Amino acid sequence: GKLTDIQILDAGCGTGNYTIELARHGAHVTAFDINEAMLGEARAKVKDAGLEQFVEFRSGQLLDLPFDDASFGALMFNQVLHHLEPLDELGFANHQLAIIEASRVLRKNGVILINTCSKAQIEHGYWYYSLIPDARTRCLERTIGASDLQTAMRAAGFAEISRTVPLDALLL
């Protein structure tokens, strides 16, 4: 399908894999990341794919998005929330702030898509974490639980929340 009428913020775009796929379907994407090296890789991929007319690149922090209110029809956090530092022993104030910022820059009836791992996946789903237990512990400390994530989304004003887990999908 075509996404030609939608402005999408790929918040924490990394090297641009999702940005490119959305642009291939005609979406206008703002690729946003704090890491200039990642943005450089994303720019190169977008250029190689001939999709520059669909993509704008911006840098900054998820907790302070440099965009006007109601700028986007959709926003994606793809495997990025675990990069946020927890602020306190309760954990996930920065996650809540990022979701509030997402809500602010979304238009009325805008859509937020959050792709993240569960604590159980991190603890039991990745064989290599047994080789690096300290890294697993640090990742677990930064991973918001599903119920806390849902609470943060409701607090930010998201009324309809659904979870989709495609069990036949492969992570590449």
Phi and psi in degrees as a GROMACS rama.xvg file:
@    title "Ramachandran Plot"
@    xaxis  label "Phi"
@    yaxis  label "Psi"
@TYPE xy
-98.0329  143.525  LYS-2
-118.179  31.9482  LEU-3
-65.6581  -20.7162  THR-4
-99.8502  14.8917  ASP-5
-123.165  139.095  ILE-6
-99.3705  122.875  GLN-7
-119.755  134.561  ILE-8
-100.979  115.593  LEU-9
-92.1082  89.644  ASP-10
-84.8028  110.399  ALA-11
84.7171  50.4627  GLY-12
-70.2455  -16.2302  CYS-13
58.7694  -130.436  GLY-14
-87.8533  8.33575  THR-15
88.6195  16.3268  GLY-16
-59.4596  -45.5413  ASN-17
-72.4221  -37.8497  TYR-18
-54.3804  -48.0157  THR-19
-62.8666  -44.8902  ILE-20
-64.1255  -39.5465  GLU-21
-65.7591  -43.6443  LEU-22
-62.659  -35.5624  ALA-23
-61.3563  -25.5692  ARG-24
-95.4086  11.5696  HIS-25
90.0787  3.58786  GLY-26
-71.9835  149.609  ALA-27
-95.5393  114.656  HIS-28
-115.454  135.122  VAL-29
-101.965  112.908  THR-30
-88.3863  118.744  ALA-31
-128.184  129.35  PHE-32
-156.99  154.44  ASP-33
-81.0718  -22.2949  ILE-34
-95.1645  111.768  ASN-35
-63.7588  -33.7381  GLU-36
-65.2744  -40.9829  ALA-37
-62.4041  -45.0605  MET-38
-61.6601  -36.1025  LEU-39
-61.5116  -42.8468  GLY-40
-63.5407  -42.3064  GLU-41
-63.0588  -43.9904  ALA-42
-57.6916  -44.5342  ARG-43
-63.3038  -43.1721  ALA-44
-63.742  -43.2423  LYS-45
-63.9698  -42.2103  VAL-46
-63.3314  -46.3725  LYS-47
-59.6557  -32.1861  ASP-48
-84.6931  -5.58165  ALA-49
69.9615  32.5187  GLY-50
-114.055  19.8395  LEU-51
-56.8812  -32.1617  GLU-52
-68.5966  -13.8203  GLN-53
-101.424  -8.43253  PHE-54
-127.332  133.497  VAL-55
-113.898  142.944  GLU-56
-111.923  133.434  PHE-57
-140.397  149.289  ARG-58
-117.855  154.528  SER-59
158.627  -168.394  GLY-60
-106.944  145.392  GLN-61
-63.1613  -26.9915  LEU-62
-82.584  -6.94584  LEU-63
-148.663  72.7732  ASP-64
-68.8145  127.304  LEU-65
-84.0824  51.3615  PRO-66
-132.608  152.008  PHE-67
-68.1315  159.329  ASP-68
-56.2469  146.049  ASP-69
56.1289  42.2116  ALA-70
-88.466  -21.843  SER-71
-129.569  148.844  PHE-72
-86.2697  -21.6693  GLY-73
-151.232  152.282  ALA-74
-140.059  139.32  LEU-75
-121.923  135.268  MET-76
-113.436  99.0397  PHE-77
-103.556  106.827  ASN-78
50.0302  48.2728  GLN-79
-126.88  -26.2316  VAL-80
-60.7086  -30.0151  LEU-81
-69.6961  -9.33327  HIS-82
-80.694  -12.9922  HIS-83
-75.4423  139.751  LEU-84
-75.778  130.934  GLU-85
-65.0763  144.13  PRO-86
-91.7318  -24.3925  LEU-87
-150.959  179.955  ASP-88
-66.342  -21.2131  GLU-89
-77.9951  -19.1877  LEU-90
108.553  -79.6806  GLY-91
-108.474  36.3287  PHE-92
-61.9248  -38.2685  ALA-93
-67.0594  -34.6799  ASN-94
-62.4403  -44.0997  HIS-95
-62.0936  -41.8772  GLN-96
-63.2393  -40.4486  LEU-97
-63.4013  -39.3028  ALA-98
-70.3697  -37.1014  ILE-99
-62.9598  -43.7105  ILE-100
-61.9908  -40.9158  GLU-101
-59.4531  -45.1744  ALA-102
-60.8877  -39.9698  SER-103
-62.3123  -42.5374  ARG-104
-85.3286  -6.94302  VAL-105
-85.2969  143.984  LEU-106
-70.423  164.448  ARG-107
-55.4696  135.596  LYS-108
65.8643  18.2314  ASN-109
-68.2425  163.296  GLY-110
-116.909  134.751  VAL-111
-112.129  134.706  ILE-112
-118.792  123.959  LEU-113
-118.555  118.205  ILE-114
-108.353  113.559  ASN-115
-148.341  162.3  THR-116
-91.2239  152.617  CYS-117
-85.6011  162.75  SER-118
-59.9747  -38.868  LYS-119
-63.33  -39.2926  ALA-120
-62.4805  -43.1625  GLN-121
-66.167  -42.1539  ILE-122
-70.0167  -37.4206  GLU-123
-124.502  -12.1071  HIS-124
-95.4211  -13.2862  GLY-125
-117.118  108.852  TYR-126
-58.2543  -35.1836  TRP-127
-70.9913  -18.7209  TYR-128
-65.1094  -23.0586  TYR-129
-65.7557  -23.2593  SER-130
-81.801  -21.0246  LEU-131
-134.308  67.0271  ILE-132
-61.3098  -31.9486  PRO-133
-65.0028  -39.4489  ASP-134
-65.4725  -41.0046  ALA-135
-59.5744  -44.789  ARG-136
-60.8752  -46.0188  THR-137
-62.1768  -40.4345  ARG-138
-66.4393  -42.0536  CYS-139
-60.558  -38.4931  LEU-140
-64.6292  -25.4936  GLU-141
-99.6195  -0.368655  ARG-142
-98.9038  119.493  THR-143
-77.0213  138.042  ILE-144
-72.0506  158.606  GLY-145
-59.7138  -42.5783  ALA-146
-70.0205  -37.6995  SER-147
-65.8589  -37.5381  ASP-148
-64.288  -44.4325  LEU-149
-63.7014  -40.9889  GLN-150
-60.9599  -44.6883  THR-151
-62.882  -38.595  ALA-152
-67.6562  -42.7188  MET-153
-63.436  -41.7094  ARG-154
-62.9539  -29.2789  ALA-155
-84.3647  -2.13419  ALA-156
100.922  6.13495  GLY-157
-78.0874  117.885  PHE-158
-87.5849  -44.048  ALA-159
-103.481  118.8  GLU-160
-125.289  128.083  ILE-161
-134.406  156.118  SER-162
-121.861  130.473  ARG-163
-124.632  123.528  THR-164
-123.868  100.603  VAL-165
-75.5413  102.005  PRO-166
-68.5061  -18.7438  LEU-167
-96.6872  4.79232  ASP-168
-83.098  152.755  ALA-169
-108.373  140.543  LEU-170
-89.1494  122.155  LEU-171
